[in-house]
Amino acid sequence: MRTVPSEVLDDPRFTVPSASAAQGVGWLRAHSPRFTDGAAHRRPQTAVAQVLNTLGPLPNAPSPTHSLLRALGLPDRWETEVRTVAAAWQPHSPQSAEADAAADQLVDVCGGRTEVGAATACLLVQAHIPTAELARNPESAPVPFTRRVGPDGDEVLVDLTDAWFGRGPHACPGEHLARALAATSVPAFAALHRPGQPFVLPNAWDVASAVLLAQAGFAAVGTTSLGIAAAHGLPDATRAGREHTLSLARQITTLGLTMLTVDLEDGFTDDPAELADLAAELAGLGVRGINLEDATAGELVDPRHHAAKIAAVKATAPDLFVNARTDTFWLGMERSSTTARLQAYQDAGADGVFVPGPLTDGDIAALVKGQPLNVLASPRHTRTRLAELGVARISTGSLLYRQALSAALDTARDLAQDRPAPDVAIGYGQVADVMSIQPGG
């Protein structure tokens, strides 16, 4: 079987493999937009869109399928039937009476043999494998190939490397749902941290920046304490931005578009128990991680006290990814204590460590061991070089916010100096659309 590029998905001569039957998996396929073309495709496609539009918020769950079941108001136990049908979903997959029986049961619980019932069951089945793959590896195509029947009647494999969610008439209508579902899976955020394969974590300062970054395909988004504080006329790293940080976390998690990790400065408190309560609240909202720094108001704290904060958080919210930051390089203080501090934080339960500041190759090489290392994006290193050094995560920190301010100043100066306004990539309508997004994606 030959492989063809994704462009053929726009060619009506390449059709989906047909499938139909009176019952079981075959019946469900015949009522799925995945296995229909032309006029027969429009009705199930409309029904799937109807189900997508009525979905409520996506709860955190052990797997994306459990999250979708709960959002649909169905018990977790139906994950077994979903998994059984998904294994037989493609016509070339092994078929069985067990899968047919599971399909019939799933259709019944989803509303019976109606368009909406079939659409709901199809949504569960078709989301099962791709969202699980997306949760395991958010930076790779969840389904690398799909099949089509060419004009000559032969089946071909269509390469989806550059079209993860398809294109043309059969483009997946639930891309944002798939990404949001993957983000509800507990292990998904931790899985991004692969030493030697660093992911870029862009940091947002408001809802619009967070949504645009999520829509751009970033698997996770962080917040920036400087950006949030400055946007509200407050100083950074003084605990003044606590309520604005929590408010933004609530807004972003309610939309359910991406995995979120929150910059908590030093935790906004000296009390480990109070910080643990805050961490539990954030975990309950669906926040996947937090950043905790070992400096308060520009002064390093006792590493034992910072370790106690980390231990309290992990005891109360064990699934929350704690990125333990030391400011020895950032503040230019006690750099010789960096390794010992990081070890103390790892021993307390930190999932990753973060050393912002002017790091050389030698500094990074000495710090990369044990837990995943996070560094700030800087002119010193490309992503490729940081990968060679073994880094696991590259944060933008306040860079994007400062870049936005820089662009604003440049534009204002250009206008004052009689130069034309720039033709910006993000238009008014796009920002207006961002702000009209409803909770749940």
GIDA-V20657 format. One record per pair of residues at least 12 apart in sequence whose C-alpha atoms are under 10 Angstrom apart, sorted by the first residue. I is the first residue (numbers start at 1). J is the second residue. Records with the same first field share a line. If there is no record, write none. Layout:
I: J  J
This chain:
1: 154  155  156  157
2: 154  155  156  157  158
3: 145  146  147  155  156  157  158  159
4: 145  147  148  156  157  158  159  160
5: 145  157  158  159  160  161  162  163
6: 145  146  157  158  159  160  161  162  163  164  166  167  168
7: 158  159  160  162  163  166  167  168
8: 148  150  158  159  167  168
9: 146  147  148  158  160  163  166  167  168  169  170  171
10: 166  167  168  169  170  171
11: 150  151  168  169
12: 37  38  150  151  168  169
13: 148  149  150  151  152  153
14: 147  148  149  150  151  152  153  154  155  156
15: 35  36  37  38  147  148  149  150  151  153  155
16: 33  34  35  36  37  146  147  148  149  150  155  170
17: 34  35  36  37  90  91  92  147  148  149  150  155
18: 30  34  35  36  37  91  148  149
19: 31  32  35  36  90  91
20: 35  36  91
23: 100  101  103  104
24: 85  96  97  98  99  100  101  102  103  104  105  106  107
25: 85  86  88  89  90  91  95  96  97  98  99  100  101  102  103  104  107
26: 88  89  90  91  95  99  100  103
27: 100  103  104  107  113  118
28: 85  89  100  103  104  106  107  113  117  118  119  121  122  125
29: 89  90  91  103  118  122
30: 44  118
31: 43  44  45  113  114  115  117  118  119  121  122
32: 44  45  47  48  115  118  119  120  121  122  123  126
33: 45  46  47  48  119  122  169  170  172
34: 90  122  126  169  170  171  172
35: 90  91  170
36: 170
37: 169  170
38: 169
41: 169  170
42: 169
43: 115  119
44: 115  116  118  119  122
45: 115  119  169  170  172  173
46: 115  116  119  173
47: 114  115  116  117  118  119  120
48: 115  116  117  118  119  120  121  122  123  173  174
49: 116  119  120  123  173  174
50: 116  119  120
51: 72  116  117  119  120  123
52: 72  119  120  123  173  174  177  440  441
53: 438  440  441
54: 71  72  440
55: 68  71  72  73  177  439  440  441
56: 68  70  71  72  73  438  439  440  441
57: 70  71  72  180  253  254  255  256  438  439  440  441
58: 70  71  72  177  180  181  183  184  253  254  255  256  257  286  439  440  441
59: 71  180  181  183  184  185  256  284  285  286  440
60: 181  182  183  184  185  186  283  284  285  286  287  288
61: 76  181  183  184  185  186  187  286
62: 184  185  186  187  188
63: 79  128  131  132  135  181  182  183  184  185  186  187  188
64: 124  127  128  129  130  131  132  133  134  135  178  179  180  181  182  183  184  185  186  188
65: 78  79  80  82  83  124  125  127  128  129  131  132  181  182  184  185
66: 78  79  124  128  181  184  185
67: 180  181  182  183  184  185
68: 123  124  127  128  177  178  181  184
69: 82  120  124
71: 440
72: 110  120  124
73: 110
74: 109  110
78: 102  105  106  109  124
79: 106  124  125  128
80: 102  106
81: 98  99  100  101  102  103  104  105  106  124  125
82: 99  102  103  105  106  121  122  123  124  125  126  127  128  129
83: 99  102  124  125  128  129
84: 96  98  99  100  101  102  103  125
85: 98  99  100  101  102  103  104  106  121  122  124  125  126  128
86: 99  103  122  124  125  126  127  128  129
87: 99  125  128  129
88: 100  103  125
89: 103  122  125  126
90: 126  146  147
92: 147
103: 118  121  122  125
104: 121
105: 121
106: 118  120  121  122  124  125
107: 119  120  121  122
108: 121
109: 121
110: 122  124
123: 174
127: 174  175  177  178  181  182
128: 178  181
129: 142  143
130: 142  143  144  164  165  178  179  182
131: 143  175  177  178  179  180  181  182  183  185
132: 178  181  182  185  188
133: 182  188
134: 178  179  181  182  183  185  188  219
135: 178  179  180  181  182  183  184  185  186  187  188  189  191  192  219
136: 182  185  187  188  189  190  191  192
137: 182  188  189  191  192  219
138: 179  182  183  188  189  191  192  199  217  218  219  220
139: 192  199  217  218  219
140: 161  164
141: 160  161  162  163  164  165
142: 160  161  164  165  178
143: 159  160  161  163  164  165  166
144: 157  158  159  160  161  162  163  164  165
145: 157  158  159  160  161  163  164  166
146: 158  159  160  166
147: 159
165: 178
174: 441
175: 215
176: 214  215  217  256  257  258  440  441
177: 256  257  258  440  441
178: 257
179: 214  215  217  218  219  220  256  257  258  259  441
180: 214  219  253  255  256  257  258  259  440  441
181: 256  257  258  259
182: 219  257  258  259
183: 219  220  256  257  258  259  260  286  287  288
184: 256  257  258  259  286  287  288
185: 259  286  288
186: 286  288  319  320  321
187: 288  319  320  321
188: 219  220  259  288
189: 219  220  259  260  261  287  288  289  319  320  321
190: 288  289  319  320  321  322  351  352  372
192: 219  220  392  393
193: 351  352  371  372  373  374  391  392  393  394
194: 371  372  373  387  390  391  392  393
195: 368  369  370  371  372  373  374  386  387  388  389  390  391  392  393
196: 368  372  373  383  384  385  386  387  388  389  390  391  392  393
197: 383  384  386  387  388  389  390  391  392  393
198: 372  373  374  375  383  384  386  387  388  390  391  392  393  394  395
199: 218  219  220  374  383  387  391  392  393  394  395
200: 218  219  220  221  374  376  377  383  392  393  394  395  396
201: 213  218  219  220  221  222  223  260  261  374  376  377  393  394  395  396  397
202: 214  218  219  220  221  222  223  224  377  394  395  396  397  398  399  400
203: 220  221  222  223  224  225  227  260  261  262  263  395  396  397  398  399  400  401
204: 221  222  223  224  225  227  228  248  260  262  396  397  398  399  400  401
205: 222  223  224  225  226  227  228  229  230  231  244  245  248  398  400  401
206: 223  224  227  228  231  244  245  247  248  249  251  252  401
207: 248  249  251  252  255  434  435
208: 252  431  432  433  434  435
209: 221  223  400  401  431  434
210: 222  223  248  251  252  257  258  260  434
211: 252  255  256  257  258  431  434  435  437
212: 257  426  430  431  434
213: 257  258
214: 256  257  258  259  260
215: 257  258  434
217: 258
218: 258  259
219: 257  258  259  260
220: 257  258  259  260  261  288
221: 252  257  258  259  260  261  262  395
222: 249  258  259  260  261  262  263  287  288  289  290  291  395  396  397
223: 245  248  249  260  261  262  263  264  290  291  396  397  398
224: 236  245  261  262  263  264  265  291  395  396  397  398  399  400  401
225: 237  238  239  240  241  242  244  245  262  263  264  265  397  398
226: 241  263  265  397  398  399  401  402
227: 241  397  398  399  400  401  402
228: 241  242  244  245  248  263  398  401
229: 241  242  244  245
230: 401
231: 244  401
232: 244
236: 265  297
237: 264  265  266  267  268  293  295  296  297  298
238: 265  266  268  296  297  298
239: 264  265  266  267  268  269  296  297
240: 268
241: 264  265  268
242: 263  264  265  267  268  269
243: 268
245: 262  263  264
246: 262  264  278  281  282
248: 262
249: 261  262  263  282  285  286  287
250: 282  285  286  287
251: 285  439
252: 285  286  287  439
253: 282  285  286  287  288  439  440  441
254: 285  286  438  439  440  441
255: 437  438  439  440  441
256: 286  438  439  440  441
257: 437  439  440  441
258: 287  288  441
259: 286  287  288  289
260: 286  287  288  289  290
261: 282  286  287  288  289  290  291  320  321  322  323
262: 282  287  288  289  290  291  292  322  323
263: 289  290  291  292  293  323  397
264: 278  279  290  291  292  293
265: 290  291  292  293  294  295  296  297  325
266: 291  292  293  294  295  296  297  301  306  309  324  325
267: 279  290  291  292  293  294  296  306  309  310
268: 292  296
269: 296  309
270: 296  305  306  309
271: 305  308  309  312
272: 305  306  307  308  309  310  311  312  313
273: 308  309  311  312  313  316
274: 309  312  313
275: 309  310  312  313  316
276: 309  310  311  312  313  314  315  316  317
277: 312  313  316  317
278: 313  316  317
279: 312  313  314  316  317  318  320  322
280: 313  314  315  316  317  318  319  320
281: 317
282: 317  320
283: 316  317  318  319  320  321
284: 317  320
286: 320
287: 319  320  321
288: 319  320  321  322
289: 319  320  321  322  323  351
290: 313  320  321  322  323  324
291: 321  322  323  324  325  352  353  354
292: 306  309  310  322  323  324  325  326  350  353  354
293: 306  323  324  325  326  327  353  354  355
294: 306  307  309  324  325  326  327  328  341  345
295: 325  326  327  328  330  331
296: 327
298: 327  330  331
299: 327  328  331  333
300: 326  327  328  331  333  334
301: 326  327
302: 341
303: 326  337  340  341  342  343  344  345
304: 341  344  345  348
305: 345
306: 324  325  326  341  344  345  348
307: 324  341  342  343  344  345  346  347  348  349  350
308: 344  345  348  349
309: 345  348
310: 322  323  324  344  345  346  347  348  349  350  351
311: 345  346  347  348  349  350
312: 348  349
313: 348  349  350
314: 348  349  350  351
315: 348  349
318: 349
319: 351
320: 350  351
321: 349  350  351  352
322: 345  346  349  350  351  352  353
323: 345  346  349  350  351  352  353  354  371  372  373  374
324: 341  342  345  346  348  349  350  351  352  353  354  355  373  374
325: 341  342  345  350  352  353  354  355  356  373  374  375
326: 338  339  341  342  345  353  354  355  356  357
327: 354  355  356  357
328: 341  355  356  357
329: 355  356  357  358  359  363
330: 355  356  357  358  359
331: 356  357
332: 357  358
338: 355  367
339: 366  367  369
341: 353
342: 354  355  367  370  371
343: 369  370  371
345: 371
346: 370  371
350: 371  372
351: 370  371  372  373
352: 370  371  372  373  374  392  393
353: 367  368  369  370  371  372  373  374  375  392  393
354: 367  371  372  373  374  375  376  393  394  395
355: 367  373  374  375  376
356: 374  375  376  377  378  395  397
357: 375  376  377  378
358: 375  376  378  380
359: 375  376  378  380  381
360: 380  381
361: 380  381  385  386  388  389
362: 389
364: 386  389  390  391
365: 386  388  389  390  391
366: 389
367: 389  390  391
368: 389  390  391  392
369: 390  391
371: 392
372: 390  391  392  393
373: 390  391  392  393  394
374: 391  392  393  394  395
375: 391  392  393  394  395  396  397
376: 393  394  395  396  397  398  399
377: 393  394  395  396  397  399
378: 394  395  396  399
382: 394
